[in-house]
Amino acid sequence: MTHTIQFLPHNKQITVADGESLIRAAMEAGVHINASCGGGGVCGKCRVRIESGEVEGGISEKLTDQDREKGYRLACLAKVTSDLTVRIPVESEVETSRLTQTMDRHTARAMTVNVEDLKQDGLFIPPVEKIYLELDPAVEGDNRADVARIMHHLRIHHDEHRLTMDLSLIRRVPDIIRQENFNVTATILRPVREDGKNEIINIEPGDTTNRNFAIAVDIGTTTVFGQVMDLQSGEVLAQQGEFNAQISYGEDVISRIMYAEKGDGLATLHKRVVETINKIIKGIIKKAKIGTHEVSTITLAGNSTMTQLLLNINPSYIRRDPYVPASILYPPFHATEIGLELAEHTTALVYPGVSSYVGGDIISGIMASGMYRSPELTLYMDIGTNAEIAIGHQEWMVCTAASAGPAFEGGGVKFGMRAAKGAVEDVSINPATYEPMIITVGNEKAKGICGSGLITLAARLLETGIIDSRGKFNQELDTLRIRQTDEIWEYVLVYEKDTQIERDITITEPDLDNLIRAKGAMYSAALTLLDEIGLKVNDIERIILAGGFGSYVDLASAITIGLLPEIEPDKVTYLGNGSLLGCRINCLTNSLRQQVTQVVNMMTNFELASTPSYMDHYMGALFLPHTELNYFPKIKAKLEALRK
Amino acid sequence: MTHTIQFLPHNKQITVADGESLIRAAMEAGVHINASCGGGGVCGKCRVRIESGEVEGGISEKLTDQDREKGYRLACLAKVTSDLTVRIPVESEVETSRLTQTMDRHTARAMTVNVEDLKQDGLFIPPVEKIYLELDPAVEGDNRADVARIMHHLRIHHDEHRLTMDLSLIRRVPDIIRQENFNVTATILRPVREDGKNEIINIEPGDTTNRNFAIAVDIGTTTVFGQVMDLQSGEVLAQQGEFNAQISYGEDVISRIMYAEKGDGLATLHKRVVETINKIIKGIIKKAKIGTHEVSTITLAGNSTMTQLLLNINPSYIRRDPYVPASILYPPFHATEIGLELAEHTTALVYPGVSSYVGGDIISGIMASGMYRSPELTLYMDIGTNAEIAIGHQEWMVCTAASAGPAFEGGGVKFGMRAAKGAVEDVSINPATYEPMIITVGNEKAKGICGSGLITLAARLLETGIIDSRGKFNQELDTLRIRQTDEIWEYVLVYEKDTQIERDITITEPDLDNLIRAKGAMYSAALTLLDEIGLKVNDIERIILAGGFGSYVDLASAITIGLLPEIEPDKVTYLGNGSLLGCRINCLTNSLRQQVTQVVNMMTNFELASTPSYMDHYMGALFLPHTELNYFPKIKAKLEALRK
């Protein structure tokens, strides 16, 4: 159920889901409400008047009885339960007119795996299939070998060919086959290459065809996520995330590699990440109420360093010029071979990477996004400390990686933090008063600013003229929020009393500088790739954002600061954890496993360090939104209009 | 160098190698010399007179000075060093004339592996090949992954495709590839199936192409033999045999299986045979002066029980009706997987079997014999306690196994023994005096009778009328050698004083009965197979004898007793240890590895127990040579002539 809200005096309208908080609805509609505490009813500033319709809640001691009778409510505490007309108290007419100029806000549409679609397209063919076989029991006159009996039956009755079985399973067959009088279930692993073998990886007594599960794991440098899926229905039964236990040996891949180079550092890091994965496996298997032996396959993806550490391969040459990974493709292997606590027959597949810095996590996301089989020119961006970018379509693809620095993940920013409770995730600034409206994760008092909050904040600061295109504060503006502390200019986003940290939360010029470098690195990487293949920014027909980041970022803000190229917001989709999604799809449809090799082979990798044009593009991108405003005609027009 | 010997008064002529002992030459020529001590100069009975030419040795205190001057020598001590005329002292003219009727003696021609022939036929393509690669070192602008660099080079410069590499090797590549500045040697394992993958199993720094070795192992129930080969030249560098350490847990396969069924019996037997093989590997590697890591592949063959025990697979169902082996084909695996002390990359292949009692050792021999690609209808016989028989040619093959009992291996025979020193291996009997001439292994005083000796002895007893076609003694003959002890009739082959065992060595009616059952089982198995496919004995164009046995058996004798069908002796060849030979060829030419699957698939196995005609054939074969003498027209004629 949805409801339509009419905001006055701006005359802005928005449709939201039943139960949405009124303040989030206002933020999404681009309607500024004074609100400084993050949305938890503490500051009492977000008074609005309900002129028609009903809300649930919104009553607080911050409102007098008289206020309540007049229909005033605190927007942060009010839930939308019907169509509404809501009036925002404003301090001047000027303010009202200027507020209406604020651009609409957009978060990107999410892409998800639709199992029904896969089924309809005939793609729901998991790489491990269970087939129940009622074999003829061995008798005088038919005493074929046990394994030959199984293979013969599969050939004749199930049209299965090119079958193999390894020694460890052959060992178990004679006893298993006789447990239920020659009625068995065979688990068949489909080949990664189309011309490969169909490997029988397990034989179980009786009919177990309805118990066939798979696990998908994204191995991030910081966090590891796992999901367990039912291969009958395709559904996710349970999921779990854990910090990568390697984190105590270094925060980023370079420090991990350096640790791996010392003594038995490699073995230690290998063991730690395997421990983390085992913890997740144990957790999700328990939640899903299945047995370890019922998991037929596991797919894992990580960047090249995470992949090599997982597989216990010296990652040293990844960080040394000329940055060489051990391998692109890895063959399927037994999960137990690397210490995963799964059954002996469980087969593991690790996503291939393209280079030292465009790893399996990116390829996994690209496979999940489907861009490799789309005719549209697509820009794929995985935004993080290491930003990976791919551009292309069904006929070709190029990719590269740029070191963006930690700004998008809250690093290198004075009050930066991860997108945890209390992080400012959305901001509006009153263009007349320069007073902010903030919303925090969990609607708690603010603790800091997360990546998506930072981008929106920077966009708002730029739009309101609080900062210029170089990210420097306008020291002339009539507001106490712009100030100098220890010779550093900053803007006070939340005053101490409305925080949980007993300090003013500010954004400083060095913070903005870091953000500009980060977005500059991303944007110029994309521009460099386009340049190398002779295309322009406006040839891009579609953008896919990956990484946890993409789910929350406000597209308009991201374009305003020049992180993303100017494009219609409905052409942007986000994948969320694309790496995990790719692993999941990999478990559901074997055609993906077969296509990934082609995708890796068609992908041309560019090393930015050896691409001369990159530095020029980077220097040009160190402005908000860019030195060359013609790349951003709408932003240019909007900023000009706002500054008038 | 060879010499021709003319034996008088029989006027028999033979050509022998320089240095051959004169008594063996006489035996081979079918010339009877009284000799009862086995050929060691002890009894002094083998006096012969050298009428022309020279011998070396032959002088003994058993000869007077006068004898020596006249040219008398002891045949057993004399070596042939020139063309000779030799007169055998005989006791009567009758004797002389009858002796000349004795059939010529023949041992079968040996088949061996001729590496030069393989090379000329373009078949000398070992399944593991080493290729030296001078890779382009990784530099800025060419930072492909290490594994991709190797594969790309192999594709472009060596036309190698469908390449794979497993995780354990990928792990070692980054460090190895940089040891000699990107100059490496790749070891490639060819696929067992033609459409399979070429697996890179090892990467070594620098050029090691001239160090590539293979091991062949025949795992017998009693003895295990191993050879190490140079895959550059194809030559055998060293070989070694050891008793199978499982022997203390049971002498035959059934008792081994019963042991395996108890507690951790399987694990114990598995470990024991692996220990035996490891001992051989250690020995031959040391003798050949090579390193363990230089062995690229090992091929092993054994009967189905030995194979399953080697691979640690429960053999229980082999001995239980309906006698089912675990598998026919086994995939290649890492030698270390079963505990062999070889390098991690060394690949092991085990010969496939056809059924519980026609195992990998037989298939190996069949592959070595080449019968599967010959147009001639061939009878392949592996003579032993378990006798395996295959009949066929390039278009079809049938096989079966018969339990012959241990007679051919010296079991179930009062003075039976293995073909060790002191075993009577050849016999002649004077048809007038019924006195025997014996030759023992090692020319020592006799200890017992080995399988080939037993066959020849039985043939001589039959020819001289000492026994009848039922194997019963002619109690009327005028010789003390035929006697009754404890109500059992027997013939004294060696009197106590000429033995090492302080007892008369005899052959008894029960011994002959066991021999008749054994040969009857073999012959009737062959007849049953022929019957099932609608062919007759005289359709057989070629016989191949396998097993240590085949090397020594006198063909004429084997035909005389009806062990082998009547066939021209030059159509019989012996393979010796066919199983070992097949393993060796398997290491030298990959086409064999690929063909063996086809051979196994084209082979139809018959279980004699479920083939009704077998019992009839068996009953008919319990005579010397057979109830139906028309199967043996020449033997029939000869026996009739001799008895006149």
Interface residues (C-beta under 8 A of the other chain):
Chain A: A138 V139 E140 G141 D142 N143 R144 A145 D146 V147 A148 T164 M165 D166 L167 I170 R171 V173 P174 D175 R178 D195 G196 K197 L311 N312 I313 N314 S316 Y317 D321 P322 Y323 V324 P325 A326 S327 I328 L329 Y330 P331 F333 E337 I338 S355 S356 E607 A609 S610
Chain B: A138 V139 E140 G141 D142 N143 R144 A145 D146 V147 A148 T164 M165 D166 L167 I170 R171 V173 P174 D175 R178 D195 G196 K197 L311 N312 I313 N314 S316 Y317 D321 P322 Y323 V324 P325 A326 S327 I328 L329 Y330 P331 F333 E337 I338 S355 S356 E607 A609 S610
